[in-house]
Amino acid sequence: MSKNRRALIGALNDLYGGVGTRSERFHAERKAADLREATRFTVFDYIDPDENRLSDVIHDLLDPSGKHGQGTLFLSSFLEAIGAPPIAVRSACKVKREDCTLYCANFQRRIDITLEFSAFGIGIENKPWAREGEDQLKDYSLHLRQKYRQRFMLVYLSGDGSGPTSLSRSDLAALKAAKQFRTLAYPTGLHHWIERCCRECKADKVRWFLQGFADYVKKTFEFAEPDEESPHETD
């Protein structure tokens, strides 16, 4: 028993020694990389964005006339990500923030971001953490339907991939069947969009910001496995 114990202790010492060596090598390599790349630095650690600030960031990236200087690059890749129909990309886009729901009875609600084309509208509700208010997305869908008839989409940006709670099962199913609703999860679909924007961006300053945004999303949000008993399914 004593011999086996000594062998075990020796094996553990070898293991810990190997781990320690690899850990030291890792930290040395990261320190060398940080000298030129600052791999752990991100502005998002300082601004600690809330829901409104994240909506501002997404709005500005989607705006073809935004200060990012990339024209329709980010907007076009977003439209692909949500599966927008071709009609949505054939005209100029006006990007609005906090657009009032004037075309439904509850006209005091505000859609976080609206993409308005000449014959098509896309409403984007950003919910990274909080749930919707009562009938919130129902009112948004009614507003979009009245304003754009059948030529609209409602996009739900979900922090963990969960579906909306302010649409009934039948209303949600009908919107999905008509391809008028899409859930985009922060840790998957939205993160993929940001990474694609980062790869295709031509401006170094903006590309570094996008990389920080992608890193922030990856670190902050986790995908939740859908509950089979829940009536609200995700895409």
Buried (B, 14 or more C-beta within 10 A) or exposed (E): EEEEEEEEEEEEEEEEEEEEEEEEEEEEEEEEEEEEEEEEEBEBEEEEBEBEEBBBBBBBBBBBEBEBEBEBBBBBBBBEBBEBEEEBBEEEBBBBBEBEBEBBEBEEBEBBBBBBBEEBBBBBBBBBEEEBEEBBBBBBBBBBBEBBEEBBBBBBBBBBBBBBBBBEEEBBBBBBEEEBBBBBBBBBBBBBBBBBBBEBBEEEEBBBBBBBBBBBBBEBBEBBEBEEEEEBBBB
